[in-house]
Amino acid sequence: GTVTAQMSRDPNLISRPQTVRADGRSVTLNSNNDATLTVPLHPRNGVCRAVFTVTPTAVPGAADPRVLGVHFLEFRYAAP
């Protein structure tokens, strides 16, 4: 099957475009646009997993050490 992620970005946090990658596929988010990325799922030991990486990311500040990237708004699974 596949999983499709719908994403948006926060230009107030990171001012330049951000790229999301998974399983050799990628999408770049510019400005305030939303984007989707569909990734094929491959079972390994009976488990399907999609790993998304986001670049660049940002840390809000010393009082908030979280590493933030894009907002994942929705995940949709489609059976094979």
N, C-alpha and C positions, 0 to 999 in steps of 0.2 A: 504494500500500500504506500501511501504518501501522507505527509503532514504538511499543511500550509500554515505559515505564520503570517499574521497581519501585524505590522509594526508602524510606529511613528517615532519621531525624534523631538527633542527639546532644544531648539536653537539658542535658548538662553543659557543652556548648560555647556554646549559644545557648538561653536560658531561655524565649523567647517563640515563638509559632508562626512557621513558615517557609512561604513560598509559592513554588512552582515554576511557571514559565510557559513555554509554547512554542506558537507558531502560534495565538495568540489563546485558548488553553485554559489552565486553571490548576487547581492542587490545593493545599490548605493542609494542612500536617502539624502536628498538635498532639501534645504530650506524647511518648509513646514509640511512637505508631502508625506503621505502614507505610502507604504510599499508592502508587497507580499513576496514571500519566498516559499516555493514548493520543493520539498526534499523527499527523495525516495527513502523508504524504510527497508532495512536489511536485517532479518532476524539473526541473532547470534545467541545461541543457547536458549532459544525460545523467547528472547527479549528484543524488541525493536527500540532503538534509541536514536534521536537526532540531537546533535550537539551544535549549537549556534555560537559563533564568535563574533564580537563586535569590535571594530576599530574606527576611530579612536574612542577611548573611554575617558572619564574624568572623575576625580575625587572632589566633592563639594568643598571640603576644607578640613582643617585640623580637628574641629569638633564633630565632623561627620566624615568618617574614613571609608564610607561605602564607595565601591567602584561602580559607577553608573554608565550606562550606554543608551540604548534605545528602549522605548516602551513596547513590550509585546502585548498587543491588544487582544488577540484571539489566536487559537490554534484549532485547525479543522483537520480531522482525519478522514482519509478516503480509503476504503478497503480495496484490496487488489482485485 
